[in-house]
Amino acid sequence: MAKWEENIRKVIPYTPGEQPDKSSMIKLNTNENPYPPAPGVTEALQHIDTDKLRLYPDPAVSDLTGAIADFYKVGKDQVFVGVGSDDVLAMSFMTFFNSDKPILFPDITYSFYDVWADMLRIPYERIPLDEKFQICAADYKRENGGVVFPNPNAPTGELLPLDMVEEIIAANKDVIVIVDEAYIDFGGESALPLLEKYDNLLVVQTFSKSRSMAGMRIGFAIGSPVLIKYLNDVKYSFNSYTMDRITIQLGVKAVEDRAYFEETKEKIIRTREWTKTELRRLGFEFGDSKSNFIFARHPKVPAMELFEALKKKDIYVRHFNKPERIADYLRISIGTDAEMKAFVDFLDQYLTDCKIVTA
Ligand SMILES: *Cc1c(COP(=O)(O)O)cnc(C)c1O
């Protein structure tokens, strides 16, 4: 190792899901929305004033923070916008987790948390989920430097009821509690109303799942004006112009169309419930996901075998080798009705061929 290598920040990066690009594939591996963004987004894109691209964008992203504030009926000074919620979360870790005490998050959870913690040298403790993959609020009542968890959790899809979320926030009033609500729109109850009672709560959401804009990179946090100010201070110490002009405009269009948002998320919920019924018929085991994916195992076929068989048919799902507790599961994003039917038909045939399902 060269001497200069000693001074290099060494990190083990997050591994994102595969992004294959084949026209015929069925892509159920990264929890994207199968429907296009709101029609207003396409319309606005066709009328972009390219001359304006000479100019820096608004560093405060006022149009978009305003539209989000209107949608969620909060003050504009309560909204922080970032380039995907990954950006918002990374900034939040940097801003709020500066204690010598460990931050707490579940052992099975979004696998970016430990990556950010390692990179930013934040000590952390993973709190085991119970045997049903549930978060136990009581386990978060110990000394810590902050708390973060997704609700619904990823990759399990399990929703923590709002009273339990509140129990965690109430027990941790001396630190910041971040609730990562990437999937909250698919049937969960948001912690946003708790902001009236708790100034240590930060709710993070994204346009990547329920608003069909993973490719655009928009995420946001809602919290007390004081927390948002601290977040902005850190952002402006890093890069003032994180979000580009086009994204700001299109993001406003996406958030303004409430009817389209409701319609597409309801469609996904219906398709998810249909898929659950079918998977149950085929002998799969899974919890009651309230997200846009199902985390399932088959007691008779190893997950890796199914993963490979599906991939050969250009059907992509996600499989995690680690931790071992979940190595037997597949995470299946909810696609369109037609995609889910093709997925189920394939499994039906596969399991019949290995005589696991009998007609
Ligand atoms: C998808 C996801 C995010 C990040 O999404 P962005 O595309 O960066 O907004 C954050 N947290 C969880 C739990 C997710 O699943």
The ligand as an SDF file (V2000), in Angstrom:
LIG
                    3D

 15 15  0  0  0  0  0  0  0  0999 V2000
  -36.1150    4.0110   -2.4610 C   0  0  0  0  0  0  0  0  0  0  0  0
  -35.7680    4.3670   -1.0560 C   0  0  0  0  0  0  0  0  0  0  0  0
  -35.1540    5.5830   -0.7210 C   0  0  0  0  0  0  0  0  0  0  0  0
  -34.5280    6.5260   -1.6820 C   0  0  0  0  0  0  0  0  0  0  0  0
  -35.1010    6.8440   -2.7740 O   0  0  0  0  0  0  0  0  0  0  0  0
  -34.6330    8.0570   -3.6800 P   0  0  0  0  0  0  0  0  0  0  0  0
  -34.8350    7.5270   -5.0420 O   0  0  0  0  0  0  0  0  0  0  0  0
  -33.2230    8.4180   -3.3810 O   0  0  0  0  0  0  0  0  0  0  0  0
  -35.5770    9.1420   -3.3110 O   0  0  0  0  0  0  0  0  0  0  0  0
  -34.9590    5.8870    0.6110 C   0  0  0  0  0  0  0  0  0  0  0  0
  -35.3120    5.0450    1.5760 N   0  0  0  0  0  0  0  0  0  0  0  0
  -35.8790    3.8660    1.3060 C   0  0  0  0  0  0  0  0  0  0  0  0
  -36.2430    2.9760    2.4170 C   0  0  0  0  0  0  0  0  0  0  0  0
  -36.1020    3.4810   -0.0180 C   0  0  0  0  0  0  0  0  0  0  0  0
  -36.5970    2.2900   -0.2850 O   0  0  0  0  0  0  0  0  0  0  0  0
  1  2  1  0
  2  3  1  0
  2 14  2  0
  3  4  1  0
  3 10  2  0
  4  5  1  0
  5  6  1  0
  6  7  2  0
  6  8  1  0
  6  9  1  0
 10 11  1  0
 11 12  2  0
 12 13  1  0
 12 14  1  0
 14 15  1  0
M  END
$$$$
